[in-house]
Amino acid sequence: MKTKMVLFVLLLGAVALGQTATPAPTVLPPLNIWGVGLSWNQGASSALSQQFAGTAFYAREQNTAGTYLYTMFDVVSTTVKPLTVTTNTGIGLGQKITTVAGWTIYATATAGPSWTGSNAGWNWTGGGMAAHAIGKSKWNIIPMIRTVKSSVNNNSGYQLIFSLGFGTGN
């Protein structure tokens, strides 16, 4: 009986030593990030009501290092009478930088066409955004700050665009 008990204990010990620990789950960046929001561009017009714009973006992760193919779309009013709207769209890269206190920070850069009425040209943007989950949902609040240079914005030079968007990552 003692021999059977010793063999049983040794068998249990061998089984216990053969187990592997479960690795900690890794938190990967979301595969897709998208959002829409309201932007403020102080260089768009002298009238405060004309300085607000619409912004939309979409990003798709290209690798597990947090690099994204990034698209940006802005519609900015530039004059009141007649109403003139400058549309900037571009593609580029976004890169996850870090996460601080629940805010995931990304650097972004895009380039592409810009047009207003019959005038067409180019634009480029550079800046960043941060995403923070709203509660326990997949919805995020996404503030952005970007600098924009467009060849069709009446030679106003570089403009800062501040955006506040809502979107999701999945």
PAVEXKE-751230 format. One record per residue (C-alpha): x, y, z. Coordinates in steps of 0.05 Angstrom, whole numbers, padded with zeros to 5 digits, always signed. Layout:
XYZ/...
//
This chain:
+00000+00000+00000/+00057+00048+00017/+00090+00032-00050/+00026+00048-00087/+00019+00114-00049/+00091+00135-00064/+00082+00118-00137/+00016+00158-00138/+00050+00219-00106/+00108+00215-00156/+00060+00209-00214/+00022+00271-00190/+00088+00309-00182/+00109+00290-00253/+00042+00313-00281/+00047+00379-00243/+00117+00392-00270/+00094+00378-00341/+00044+00435-00340/+00061+00500-00375/+00039+00567-00348/-00014+00604-00387/+00018+00665-00419/-00009+00733-00402/-00056+00758-00456/-00024+00808-00503/-00061+00872-00519/-00057+00886-00593/-00074+00951-00626/-00142+00951-00662/-00142+00927-00733/-00186+00984-00759/-00195+01054-00730/-00246+01102-00758/-00281+01164-00736/-00319+01227-00756/-00320+01293-00721/-00319+01368-00720/-00256+01408-00734/-00237+01480-00720/-00190+01515-00769/-00175+01586-00747/-00146+01603-00816/-00208+01583-00855/-00244+01651-00852/-00250+01713-00809/-00321+01693-00787/-00321+01645-00728/-00381+01607-00756/-00340+01592-00819/-00281+01563-00781/-00314+01497-00766/-00306+01438-00812/-00323+01365-00819/-00269+01312-00812/-00271+01237-00826/-00215+01186-00824/-00202+01112-00830/-00139+01072-00813/-00123+00999-00824/-00066+00965-00788/-00012+00938-00833/+00029+00899-00782/+00028+00883-00708/+00077+00940-00692/+00019+00990-00696/+00032+01018-00765/-00031+01039-00802/-00049+01059-00873/-00087+01123-00858/-00137+01164-00898/-00162+01234-00879/-00219+01276-00907/-00232+01349-00887/-00284+01397-00913/-00267+01469-00893/-00307+01531-00912/-00260+01587-00935/-00306+01644-00954/-00378+01664-00936/-00403+01702-00997/-00399+01667-01043/-00394+01604-01001/-00329+01569-01019/-00310+01502-00990/-00240+01473-00993/-00237+01397-00992/-00173+01363-00971/-00165+01288-00976/-00103+01247-00968/-00072+01180-00954/-00011+01166-00911/+00014+01131-00850/-00006+01129-00777/+00038+01100-00723/+00020+01080-00653/+00069+01116-00607/+00049+01096-00536/-00008+01089-00487/-00011+01137-00427/-00066+01133-00374/-00114+01097-00422/-00100+01145-00480/-00069+01112-00542/-00027+01164-00579/-00015+01161-00654/+00027+01203-00702/-00004+01215-00770/+00017+01243-00838/-00022+01247-00903/-00016+01278-00972/-00065+01283-01029/-00110+01326-01073/-00143+01391-01050/-00197+01428-01088/-00245+01486-01083/-00294+01497-01140/-00253+01495-01204/-00186+01505-01169/-00149+01441-01154/-00081+01427-01123/-00048+01388-01067/-00047+01385-00991/-00007+01351-00937/-00021+01343-00863/+00020+01322-00804/+00002+01315-00731/-00027+01267-00682/-00088+01239-00649/-00105+01203-00584/-00160+01152-00572/-00193+01137-00506/-00249+01086-00495/-00316+01113-00471/-00332+01069-00412/-00326+00995-00428/-00350+01002-00500/-00311+01000-00565/-00329+01072-00578/-00273+01123-00569/-00266+01198-00562/-00211+01220-00609/-00180+01289-00604/-00133+01308-00660/-00085+01365-00676/-00057+01372-00745/-00021+01423-00788/-00047+01429-00859/-00014+01460-00920/-00058+01466-00982/-00040+01498-01049/-00113+01522-01058/-00127+01556-00991/-00114+01628-01015/-00040+01626-00995/-00057+01624-00921/+00004+01582-00907/+00005+01528-00854/-00060+01521-00815/-00073+01485-00750/-00135+01442-00748/-00161+01419-00680/-00211+01362-00685/-00255+01324-00637/-00280+01259-00665/-00318+01198-00644/-00303+01130-00672/-00286+01059-00658/-00230+01010-00665/-00241+00936-00678/
//
